[in-house]
Structure formats: C-alpha cells, structure tokens
Amino acid sequence: LILLALMAIFAPLLAPYDPTYQDYSAVLGGPCKAHPFGTDEFGRDILSRIIYGSRISMIVAVGATIVGAIIGVLIGLTAGYFDGWIDAVFMRIMDGMFSFPFILLAMILITVLGNGVMNVILAIGIASVPGFARVTRGQVLIVKEEEYCNACRVVGVSPVRLLFLHILPNCVSQIIVYATLRIASAIISEASLSFLGLGVQPPEASWGNILYYAQSISVLPTKLYMWVPAGVVLVLTVLSINFIGDGIRDALDTKMKI
C-alpha cells in the first residue's frame, strides 16, 4: 500500500508519458520497450494511465470515506444517544437507503449529481452513510450506559459535551476499522462506476475506465495487456487495504488480545 501511495504521489516523475497523449502511430500496440504495458485504442500509454489512475482511485476512496464518515457518525451519535422518535426517524431513513444495493444507490446519485471526480466522491460518500450510521449507533447504545457516562449526567455535563468528549472517543476504534474497509469498497465502487461509464470521464485516467475502454472495443480475450495490469493493481490495492483493516481491528479490539 505504501508503494501504491508513493506511485500516486510521484506519478509525474514515474509515468513515462502524459496519460492523455495520443500517439496514433502506436494504436493498440502490444507491450514493447517504449510501452511496457502497450497502448490503447487512442495510442495512449497504458502504464502511464495506470500510474495516474492510482491518484484518482486514492482521492476518490479517501474523500468518499471521509464524507460518509462525517455524515454517518453524526447521524449515528444523534440516533443512538437520544433514542425515541429521533432514533426511529434517522434509522428508518438509513434502512431505506440500505434497501438499495450499494452500487445502484451510487449510480442513482451520480446520475442526479452528474459526472466528475467531486460528484463521484459525493455519490460514493453519501451511499456509505448508512453503514457508518449503523456502526456508530450500535457502539453508542453500548457506551452511553457505562458508569462514567452516568457520572457525567449526574454532574450536569451537557449532551453535546458528553457525546463528543466521552462517548465518541470510545467508539472511534470500531469506526476506524469500518472506515478502513470502506476505503477498499470505495475503490471498487469508483472502478465499477467508471467501468459503467458513469464515473471518472475521459481524458482523465482511472483504473475503472481503463477496463471500460478494453471491454467497449471487445478486446478482453485477445489483448490482455489492455486490462490485466489495471485489474491486478486494483486487486492488490483492495487486498492490501483489507489486510490493514484486519490488522487494525486486531490491534484495537481488546477482546482479541485476551
């Protein structure tokens, strides 16, 4: 994951070509010394597009997770602490969002918001809100009954102070674990939207639209170099993030240490 992050940061230094440069003399060229991963149907260097695509994937994944976490955690804190009709209203809205498959909800949102990197971030982030809200609410229901929370209420601590200074810090470990796993899911979601032509639009490079171009001209079985490298990088990124999420869960979960 560190190597992939460095690749995204130093993309201008590592990429042999501009990812949007079109060399019509090398259209659909196979791997060679000049183009190690070959070129696409516009003569663009696939290696350069994979390197620059890592930037889009990382930005979208982290940005969408932050958006989903901020909104979802606030909803989960409010619903879990106040109970009653507030909890019922918030959770029924979240249940309604849960009733849509994640990618379908993201597709609906991106259709409403329009294309572009920022809109992809918002669409995936909003679609992630119910998960964060559910995880946070579950933790708040447990933590708010602890003795130190009862002591805070006795001495007159305000609900806002109690929520953000005492309850939230004790829910952070579970939220961090879930957020780490959501980053991996967000990368897949961005690639899926781009593959369907709804995500990052050309000429910007992303791993998803590299796969989209390969299937759009029906070269998946014959020109493996056009999509296999992007697919491998996508799989390695998601696997590495999931492994880190598992490690963070084991490190932060006290029950795992007993």
C-alpha positions as CSV (number, residue, x, y, z in Angstrom):
1,L,0.0,0.0,0.0
2,I,2.9,2.3,0.7
3,L,4.3,1.6,-2.7
4,L,0.9,2.3,-4.3
5,A,0.6,5.6,-2.4
6,L,4.1,6.7,-3.5
7,M,3.2,5.8,-7.0
8,A,0.2,8.1,-6.8
9,I,2.2,10.9,-5.2
10,F,5.1,10.8,-7.6
11,A,3.0,10.0,-10.7
12,P,4.5,12.8,-12.8
13,L,8.0,11.5,-12.1
14,L,7.3,7.8,-12.7
15,A,5.0,7.9,-15.7
16,P,7.0,7.7,-19.0
17,Y,4.3,9.7,-20.9
18,D,1.4,12.1,-20.3
19,P,-1.6,9.9,-19.7
20,T,-3.7,11.9,-22.2
21,Y,-1.1,12.0,-25.0
22,Q,-2.3,10.2,-28.1
23,D,0.2,8.6,-30.5
24,Y,-1.8,7.4,-33.5
25,S,1.2,5.6,-34.9
26,A,1.0,3.2,-31.9
27,V,-2.7,2.5,-31.6
28,L,-3.5,-0.9,-29.9
29,G,0.2,-1.6,-29.8
30,G,1.4,-4.6,-27.7
31,P,4.0,-4.4,-24.9
32,C,7.4,-3.2,-26.1
33,K,10.4,-1.3,-24.8
34,A,8.7,2.1,-25.5
35,H,5.4,1.0,-24.0
36,P,5.9,-1.8,-21.4
37,F,2.1,-2.3,-21.0
38,G,1.2,-1.5,-24.6
39,T,-1.2,1.3,-25.8
40,D,-4.9,1.6,-26.0
41,E,-7.2,2.4,-29.0
42,F,-6.1,6.1,-28.9
43,G,-2.4,5.3,-28.7
44,R,-2.2,6.3,-25.1
45,D,0.4,4.6,-22.9
46,I,-1.4,2.2,-20.6
47,L,1.4,2.1,-18.0
48,S,1.2,5.9,-17.6
49,R,-2.6,5.8,-17.3
50,I,-2.4,3.1,-14.6
51,I,0.1,5.2,-12.7
52,Y,-2.0,8.4,-12.9
53,G,-5.2,6.3,-12.3
54,S,-3.9,5.5,-8.8
55,R,-4.3,9.2,-8.0
56,I,-7.9,9.2,-8.9
57,S,-8.6,5.9,-7.1
58,M,-6.9,7.1,-3.9
59,I,-8.5,10.6,-3.9
60,V,-12.0,9.2,-4.5
61,A,-11.6,6.4,-2.0
62,V,-10.3,8.6,0.9
63,G,-12.6,11.5,0.0
64,A,-15.7,9.4,-0.2
65,T,-14.9,7.6,3.1
66,I,-14.4,11.0,4.9
67,V,-17.7,12.3,3.5
68,G,-19.5,9.1,4.6
69,A,-17.9,9.0,8.0
70,I,-18.6,12.7,8.9
71,I,-22.3,12.4,8.0
72,G,-22.8,8.9,9.2
73,V,-21.1,9.3,12.5
74,L,-23.1,12.5,13.3
75,I,-26.4,10.6,12.5
76,G,-25.3,7.5,14.5
77,L,-24.3,9.6,17.5
78,T,-27.6,11.5,17.5
79,A,-29.8,8.5,16.9
80,G,-28.0,6.2,19.4
81,Y,-27.9,8.8,22.2
82,F,-31.4,10.3,22.1
83,D,-33.5,7.2,21.3
84,G,-37.2,7.7,20.8
85,W,-38.6,9.3,17.7
86,I,-35.3,10.8,16.7
87,D,-33.7,7.4,16.6
88,A,-36.7,6.0,14.7
89,V,-36.7,8.7,12.0
90,F,-33.0,8.5,11.4
91,M,-32.8,4.8,11.3
92,R,-35.8,4.4,9.0
93,I,-34.1,6.7,6.6
94,M,-30.9,4.7,6.8
95,D,-33.0,1.5,6.3
96,G,-34.5,3.0,3.2
97,M,-31.0,3.7,1.8
98,F,-29.9,0.2,2.8
99,S,-32.8,-1.2,0.7
100,F,-30.9,-0.2,-2.4
101,P,-27.8,-2.2,-3.5
102,F,-24.8,0.0,-2.8
103,I,-23.7,0.3,-6.4
104,L,-27.3,1.0,-7.6
105,L,-27.6,3.8,-5.0
106,A,-24.3,5.3,-6.1
107,M,-25.4,5.1,-9.7
108,I,-28.7,7.0,-8.9
109,L,-26.7,9.6,-7.0
110,I,-24.1,10.1,-9.8
111,T,-27.0,10.4,-12.3
112,V,-28.5,13.2,-10.3
113,L,-25.3,14.9,-9.4
114,G,-23.5,14.5,-12.8
115,N,-20.1,13.2,-13.8
116,G,-16.8,14.4,-12.4
117,V,-14.4,13.4,-9.6
118,M,-16.1,15.5,-6.9
119,N,-19.5,14.2,-7.8
120,V,-18.2,10.6,-7.7
121,I,-16.8,11.3,-4.2
122,L,-20.1,12.7,-3.1
123,A,-22.1,9.8,-4.6
124,I,-20.0,7.1,-3.0
125,G,-19.7,9.0,0.2
126,I,-23.5,9.5,0.6
127,A,-24.1,5.8,-0.3
128,S,-21.6,5.0,2.5
129,V,-23.5,7.0,5.2
130,P,-26.0,4.2,6.3
131,G,-23.1,1.8,7.2
132,F,-21.3,4.4,9.3
133,A,-24.5,5.4,11.0
134,R,-25.4,1.8,11.9
135,V,-21.9,1.0,13.3
136,T,-21.8,4.3,15.3
137,R,-25.3,3.9,16.7
138,G,-24.6,0.4,17.8
139,Q,-21.5,1.5,19.7
140,V,-23.2,4.5,21.2
141,L,-26.1,2.3,22.6
142,I,-23.4,0.3,24.5
143,V,-21.1,3.1,25.6
144,K,-23.8,5.5,26.9
145,E,-24.8,3.0,29.6
146,E,-21.3,2.9,31.0
147,E,-20.8,4.2,34.6
148,Y,-18.6,7.1,33.5
149,C,-21.5,8.3,31.3
150,N,-23.9,8.1,34.1
151,A,-21.5,10.0,36.3
152,C,-21.2,12.7,33.7
153,R,-25.0,13.1,33.6
154,V,-25.2,13.3,37.4
155,V,-22.7,16.2,37.5
156,G,-24.6,18.1,34.7
157,V,-22.4,17.5,31.6
158,S,-24.3,18.7,28.5
159,P,-25.4,16.0,26.0
160,V,-23.1,17.6,23.3
161,R,-20.1,17.5,25.6
162,L,-20.9,14.0,26.7
163,L,-21.3,12.8,23.1
164,F,-18.1,14.3,21.6
165,L,-15.7,14.2,24.6
166,H,-16.7,10.9,26.3
167,I,-18.8,8.7,24.1
168,L,-17.3,9.3,20.6
169,P,-13.7,8.7,21.7
170,N,-14.8,5.3,23.0
171,C,-16.4,4.4,19.6
172,V,-13.5,5.5,17.5
173,S,-11.8,2.1,17.3
174,Q,-14.8,0.5,15.6
175,I,-15.3,3.4,13.3
176,I,-11.7,3.4,12.2
177,V,-11.9,-0.3,11.4
178,Y,-15.1,0.2,9.4
179,A,-13.6,3.2,7.6
180,T,-10.6,1.3,6.6
181,L,-12.7,-1.4,5.0
182,R,-14.9,1.2,3.4
183,I,-11.8,2.7,1.6
184,A,-11.3,-0.6,-0.1
185,S,-15.0,-0.8,-1.1
186,A,-14.9,2.8,-2.4
187,I,-12.0,1.9,-4.7
188,I,-14.1,-0.9,-6.1
189,S,-17.2,1.3,-6.4
190,E,-15.2,4.0,-8.3
191,A,-13.8,1.4,-10.7
192,S,-17.3,0.0,-11.1
193,L,-18.9,3.4,-11.9
194,S,-16.1,4.2,-14.3
195,F,-16.4,0.8,-15.9
196,L,-20.1,1.5,-16.5
197,G,-19.3,4.9,-18.0
198,L,-20.7,6.9,-15.0
199,G,-17.6,7.7,-13.0
200,V,-14.4,9.5,-13.9
201,Q,-14.7,10.7,-17.5
202,P,-12.1,10.8,-20.2
203,P,-9.5,12.1,-20.8
204,E,-8.8,11.6,-17.0
205,A,-7.3,8.2,-16.3
206,S,-8.7,5.8,-13.7
207,W,-8.4,2.0,-13.3
208,G,-12.2,1.7,-14.0
209,N,-12.2,3.5,-17.3
210,I,-9.1,1.6,-18.5
211,L,-11.2,-1.6,-18.1
212,Y,-14.2,0.2,-19.7
213,Y,-12.2,1.0,-22.8
214,A,-11.0,-2.6,-23.1
215,Q,-14.5,-4.0,-23.0
216,S,-16.0,-1.3,-25.2
217,I,-13.9,-2.3,-28.1
218,S,-14.3,-6.1,-27.4
219,V,-10.6,-6.9,-26.9
220,L,-10.8,-8.6,-23.5
221,P,-10.0,-12.1,-24.7
222,T,-7.4,-11.1,-27.3
223,K,-5.4,-8.1,-25.9
224,L,-4.9,-9.0,-22.2
225,Y,-2.3,-6.2,-21.8
226,M,-5.1,-3.6,-22.1
227,W,-6.9,-4.6,-18.9
228,V,-5.0,-7.3,-16.9
229,P,-2.4,-4.8,-15.4
230,A,-5.1,-2.4,-14.3
231,G,-7.1,-5.3,-12.8
232,V,-4.1,-6.7,-11.0
233,V,-3.2,-3.3,-9.5
234,L,-6.9,-2.8,-8.4
235,V,-6.9,-6.3,-6.7
236,L,-3.6,-5.7,-5.0
237,T,-4.7,-2.3,-3.6
238,V,-8.0,-3.7,-2.3
239,L,-6.3,-6.7,-0.7
240,S,-3.6,-4.6,1.0
241,I,-6.2,-2.2,2.5
242,N,-8.3,-5.1,3.7
243,F,-5.3,-6.7,5.3
244,I,-4.5,-3.4,7.1
245,G,-8.1,-3.2,8.2
246,D,-7.9,-6.7,9.7
247,G,-4.7,-5.7,11.5
248,I,-6.2,-2.5,12.9
249,R,-9.2,-4.5,14.1
250,D,-7.0,-7.0,15.9
251,A,-4.9,-4.2,17.4
252,L,-7.8,-2.1,18.7
253,D,-10.2,-4.9,19.8
254,T,-9.3,-5.7,23.4
255,K,-11.2,-9.0,23.2
256,M,-8.8,-10.2,20.5
257,K,-5.9,-9.7,23.0
258,I,-7.3,-11.9,25.8
